Amino acid sequence: MQCGISADTHFGPRVLPCRRDFDFTLLFEQGILALAPHLLFLTLCIFSGIISTESPGKYT
């Protein structure tokens, strides 16, 4: 069964019965799969900044 382009505007990870059993929609890919690595990186940067400002430096 063929689906139109409008099937990619749904926010579900699956589009049944248009495509294979598990195929990501374009909106899901851009919204979740692209956003998750950026949020992980920002979270790690924030924790790294907090840890580095709380620990005293060893200057002689």
N, C-alpha and C positions, 0 to 999 in steps of 0.2 A: 504494500500500500504506500502510495506517495503522499507526503505531507507538504504543505506550502511553507513559505518562509515564516509565517506566523507561528509555527510550532516552536521556533527558537526564542520567541518572546515570552514563553511560559517559564516560571521560575522553578520548576521541578527538576530534579536531577535526571528524571526519565521522561521520555516522550513515547508513550505506547499508544497505539500499535504502529506508529509511523516508522520507527527505526528498529534497531536491534533491541534486545531485552534491556540493556543498560547502556544508554548513550546520553551523555551530558548535553543539555541545551546550551546554546550560546550565552544566554543571560546568566545561567548558573556558573558557567566557566569564568566569565568575566567578573561576576560578583563575588563568588566564594573562593574559587581556586586561585584567582589573582590577588585577592585581598589577604588571604591567610598568611603567605610568606612575609608580606609587608608588616602586618600586625605582629608577627613573631619577632621580626627584626627590631621594630620599635620597642617592644617590650624588653627585649634583651639589652638594648641600648639604655633604656631608662634604669633597669636594675644595675647595669654596669656603672652608670653615672652615680647612682646612690651609693654603691659599695665603694667607689673610688673617692668620694667626698667624705665618707664617714671614717675611713681608715687613716690613721695618722701617717704622714710621710716620714721617711727615715733620712733626714738631712743631717750632715755632720759639718 
